[in-house]
Amino acid sequence: MRRTTTLAWLSVLFLLLARAPVRASEACRESPEARIWWSPQNPSAGSPLRLMVVSETARVGTITVSWAGRPAQKLATVRRGGPPFSFSAELPAPVVGEVRVALLSGDEVVSCHRISLAPRGRAAPARVRTQAPGAWPVTRAWNRSLEDLYSAWIERLFDAPADATLGFPSLAPVVRDPERNFLWGYLGLREDDPKNRAAPAAVPDCADLPYYLRATFAWKMGLPFGLRDCNRGTSAQPPTCGALTSQDEPVAGNDPLDRFRKFLRLLANKVHSGSARTALGDDETDFYPVKLAREVLRPGLIYADPYGHVMMIAKWVEQDGQKGGRLFAVDGQPDNSVGRKRFWEGTFLFASDVKSAGPGFKAFRPVEKSADGSTVALSNRALAADHRFAPFSAEQASMSADDFYARMASLINPKGLDAQASHEETLNALVEQLDTRLGSVDNGERFMREKGNPVVPMPVGAKIFETVGAWEDYATPSRDMRLLIALNVLARLPARVSAHPELFVLGGRKPDELRAELEKLHQRRIHERRVEYRRSDGTLFPLTVADVYARRSALEMAYNPNDCVEVRWGADPKTADYATCKRHAPAEQQSRMQEYRAWFHEARRPSR
């Protein structure tokens, strides 16, 4: 009994010592709760050394470096996230030998690690097995620390001030930028060098984007990765998937970059919008649903809407006084562009009663090496109790849309939000959506001009939302339906104050009083905010948000790239901006658009 008690006390003492910070003068020891990472994997003197410390608990800190007995030097440190929190810095030209890297909070060392740097130009590329049949060797297993690093890596890739508009023509400018990509050139293979023609292409679309990033991280860090070939489901059943395909899939060739490129092509051939819409209780899937909790919804998790669009969490902005919090996600488009979106009802569509989908926030299903060396995926049951990963939860399956959005509102703004500020945030999100649509319509106009105004074939029925080719690239049915939903959300916001007063700071007023104030504010602000679109003759034409509301009916049939840009912005033949219109969709397409109009009027996509 006494021996058991002694062992218990020793265990407690060990845990306390592992958690306790140490003085700067003490021995260098890395804390398991504040892991120190560096890039490239095999650094050399004279070349930039990127540093990142990732922690679930450390909220403040500065990265310091020292070598050859010199005093510690504080580096300019960027703090992001929480949780996990990350601290980033760069040592531009380290010297050969050993560098001591530490995260300091005040004068206490939170975590410390020593990194060896080879002489200039002598760092060996990362070891990449070429004789085995797989795309890359697995040298690590997924755990909490690596999941935290993955989240921190995603957040840094798409970091920008909260009020900035962030968009890229493709993913390439993101991963090719060493300021954004902490793992830039990590393997020493010039894998991210824009001048290297052998570097993997980075042009994933909406469905491929999360897979591309997860596979790239797994490849660089020597982790297992898997995906399944899924069908698209039916009107009464979500998609189902086949057997797991992993990095062990035989790939021809010895060049490591070529082998990874071939794996990415395999990935692109298998992944589609149905891959993320699988049923929430299904084990044979690439994603699994998680609990709606602030500590769970981290960068790198995805959001699958019921109709096929996929986004990836990129950043949280904490609520600060009267300034509201925000949740940002990034998504890819059919034209390969990548943009950042804020969470709101007009962007994150949710409906738990769509039989063809299992929607909501989901995490990548972890895969690991089994005892026989094969790659296997963890089950929902295992994930419900495995603390290395986001916990499995099917709670989203039983939520109404109203409950879902109320829960998310409480996570984003736990202190409640001023109603007027809430209206302004929602209006800003709507204007962002209009700005993004400007780019999409302009891309279609550019295509039509360059190709001599061809007739783009229009798919039949519900396939207008899911197809390939020029229609997928330049038509906007999904975007326009989201825009119509967004208009409805903003218009209903005053009524939401009455329905959910617990989400707002009432300031001593009754909900109905505040609702009346908000209705007056709404009418004023939609006349003040505006966008400009470029007409067929190249001139700019302004539209207020109030104008867009007035054109809602016309916007139900404004998604066809065969129509002139004026029609695509809902211009009536009697309005001044319509005069420059010179192109119209064929009569047969217009007839079918009229037939499909009810989908947009009701803002509800049809079953497949």
C-alpha positions, 0 to 999 in steps of 0.5 A, spaced: 500 500 500 505 504 501 509 503 495 503 504 491 502 511 494 509 513 493 509 511 486 502 515 485 506 521 488 512 520 484 507 520 478 504 527 480 511 530 481 513 528 474 507 531 471 508 537 475 515 538 473 513 536 466 508 542 466 513 547 470 516 552 466 524 553 467 528 559 468 532 562 462 539 559 466 537 552 467 537 546 462 534 546 455 528 542 456 522 541 451 515 541 454 510 536 451 505 542 452 509 547 447 512 543 442 518 547 438 518 546 430 523 548 425 523 548 417 527 546 413 527 539 416 535 539 415 537 546 416 544 549 414 548 555 416 546 562 412 539 560 410 533 562 413 531 558 419 523 558 420 521 557 427 514 555 430 512 553 437 505 550 438 501 550 444 494 548 447 496 552 453 501 558 452 497 564 451 503 569 450 511 568 449 517 570 445 521 566 441 529 567 443 535 564 440 542 563 442 548 559 440 556 559 442 555 561 449 552 568 446 546 571 450 539 570 448 537 574 442 529 575 442 526 575 435 520 578 432 515 573 434 508 573 431 502 570 435 496 566 432 490 562 434 488 559 440 487 553 441 492 551 439 496 558 440 502 558 435 508 563 436 512 564 429 519 567 428 525 567 423 532 567 424 535 569 417 542 567 417 544 562 423 551 560 424 554 553 423 553 549 429 548 548 435 542 554 436 538 554 442 531 556 441 526 557 447 519 560 448 519 565 453 514 568 457 516 573 461 523 571 464 521 564 464 522 558 459 516 555 457 520 550 452 527 549 449 530 545 444 537 545 441 537 545 433 544 543 429 545 547 423 550 544 418 555 548 414 552 552 408 550 548 403 551 541 406 544 540 409 542 533 406 535 533 403 530 529 407 531 522 406 525 519 401 525 512 400 524 510 393 525 503 393 518 502 396 512 502 392 508 507 396 508 515 394 512 516 401 515 513 407 511 513 413 516 515 419 511 518 424 504 517 427 498 522 428 498 525 435 495 531 438 502 535 437 502 534 430 494 535 429 496 542 433 502 543 428 497 542 422 492 547 425 497 552 426 500 551 419 493 552 416 492 558 420 499 561 417 497 559 410 491 564 410 493 569 415 490 576 414 487 582 418 480 580 420 478 586 416 482 584 409 479 581 403 483 575 402 483 571 395 488 568 390 487 566 383 489 559 385 493 555 391 499 556 388 501 563 390 499 561 398 504 555 398 509 558 394 510 563 399 515 562 404 512 568 408 505 564 409 508 556 408 512 555 414 513 548 411 516 551 405 522 547 402 521 543 408 524 537 405 529 540 401 527 538 394 525 545 392 518 542 392 515 549 393 520 553 389 516 557 384 522 556 379 522 549 379 517 546 374 517 539 377 514 542 383 507 539 385 501 543 381 497 547 386 490 548 383 485 544 387 478 546 387 472 546 392 472 539 394 480 537 393 482 543 397 482 540 404 485 533 401 491 537 397 493 541 404 492 534 408 496 530 403 501 535 403 502 536 410 502 528 411 507 528 405 512 533 408 512 530 415 512 523 414 505 521 416 500 516 413 494 519 409 488 516 406 482 517 402 476 513 399 472 513 392 465 515 394 459 515 390 455 522 390 449 518 393 441 519 391 436 523 393 434 519 399 441 517 401 448 520 402 454 518 399 457 512 401 465 510 400 469 504 398 476 501 401 481 506 403 487 508 399 493 510 402 500 513 401 502 506 400 498 505 393 504 503 388 506 509 385 511 508 379 518 512 379 524 513 383 523 521 383 520 523 390 517 529 387 514 525 381 511 520 386 507 525 390 505 529 383 502 522 381 499 521 388 495 528 387 493 526 380 490 519 383 487 524 389 484 529 384 481 523 380 477 520 386 475 526 390 469 530 389 463 534 393 460 527 395 466 525 399 465 530 404 457 529 404 457 522 407 452 520 413 454 523 420 454 516 423 458 512 417 465 509 419 467 508 412 468 515 410 474 520 410 471 525 415 467 525 421 462 530 425 465 533 431 462 537 437 460 544 436 465 547 441 470 552 441 476 548 443 474 543 437 473 547 431 480 549 429 483 551 423 484 545 418 477 542 420 472 542 414 465 545 413 460 541 408 454 544 407 448 539 404 449 541 397 456 540 396 460 546 397 466 545 402 470 550 406 476 549 411 476 553 418 482 558 417 482 563 423 478 565 429 478 572 431 476 573 439 470 577 441 473 584 443 468 589 447 463 591 443 467 588 437 464 582 435 468 575 434 469 572 427 470 565 424 473 565 418 474 559 412 477 558 406 474 555 400 476 553 392 472 555 386 471 551 380 476 556 376 481 554 382 481 561 385 481 561 393 478 566 398 476 567 405 469 567 407 466 569 414 461 564 418 454 567 417 448 564 415 449 566 408 455 562 407 455 556 411 448 553 409 446 548 414 440 543 414 439 537 417 433 534 413 436 533 407 436 526 406 442 526 401 447 529 405 450 529 412 452 536 413 456 540 418 463 541 421 467 535 420 475 533 421 479 528 417 478 521 419 485 519 422 489 514 419 495 510 422 499 504 421 496 497 424 501 491 426 501 488 420 504 495 416 497 496 413 494 503 413 487 503 417 482 508 419 479 510 426 472 508 427 467 513 430 467 509 436 474 510 437 474 517 436 469 518 441 474 517 446 481 518 443 484 524 446 489 525 441 483 527 436 477 532 435 472 528 439 466 524 434 459 527 436 453 526 432 449 532 435 449 536 429 444 531 426 439 532 431 439 540 430 435 544 426 438 550 422 435 555 427 439 551 433 445 550 429 446 558 428 444 560 435 449 555 437 455 558 433 453 565 434 454 563 442 461 560 440 463 566 436 460 572 440 460 568 447 458 575 451 453 577 446 453 582 441 450 589 440 444 588 435 447 594 431 454 591 430 451 584 428 447 588 423 453 591 420 457 585 421 452 581 417 451 587 412 459 587 411 459 579 409 453 580 404 457 586 401 463 581 401 459 576 397 457 581 392 464 583 391 466 575 390 461 575 385 463 581 381 470 577 380 466 570 378 462 574 373 468 578 370 471 571 369 465 569 365 465 575 361 473 575 360 472 567 357 466 569 352 470 575 349 477 571 349 473 565 345 469 569 341 462 569 345 461 561 344 454 558 347 456 555 353 452 548 354 447 548 359 446 542 363 439 539 365 436 539 371 439 539 378 446 538 374 446 545 373 449 545 380 454 540 379 458 539 372 464 540 369 467 544 363 465 552 362 459 551 365 462 549 372 467 554 371 463 560 369 456 559 371 454 561 378 447 557 380 450 555 387 453 562 388 447 566 386 443 561 391 447 563 396 446 570 395 439 570 395 439 566 402 444 571 404 439 577 402 434 573 406 438 572 412 440 580 413 432 582 412 430 577 417 436 579 422 431 584 426 426 579 427 432 574 430 432 579 436 425 577 438 426 570 436 433 569 440 434 575 445 439 571 449 444 572 443 444 580 443 446 585 448 439 589 449 442 594 453 435 595 458 431 595 452 425 590 450 426 585 444 421 588 440 423 595 441 430 593 439 427 590 433 424 596 431 430 600 431 434 595 427 429 595 422 430 603 421 437 602 421 437 596 415 433 601 411 438 606 411 444 602 411 442 598 405 441 605 401 448 607 403 452 601 401 454 599 394 458 595 389 460 597 382 460 592 376 463 593 369 458 593 363 459 590 356 461 597 354 467 597 359 463 602 363 462 602 371 455 602 374 453 602 381 448 598 385 446 599 392 445 593 396 437 596 396 438 595 388 440 588 389 434 587 394 430 590 388 433 585 383 432 579 387 427 576 382 431 577 376 437 574 380 433 568 380 435 567 373 442 571 372 447 565 373 448 563 365 454 566 362 451 566 355 447 572 358 450 579 358 453 582 364 447 586 365 442 581 365 447 577 370 446 583 375 439 583 374 438 589 370 431 590 367 430 592 360 427 599 362 433 600 367 439 605 364 444 600 365 441 595 360 442 599 354 449 596 353 447 589 353 448 585 347 448 578 348 443 573 351 442 566 352 439 561 347 431 561 348 431 554 349 436 555 355 432 561 358 425 556 357 429 551 362 431 557 367 424 559 367 422 552 369 428 551 374 426 558 377 422 555 383 429 553 386 432 559 387 425 563 389 425 558 395 432 558 396 432 551 396 437 546 392 433 540 388 434 533 390 439 529 386 
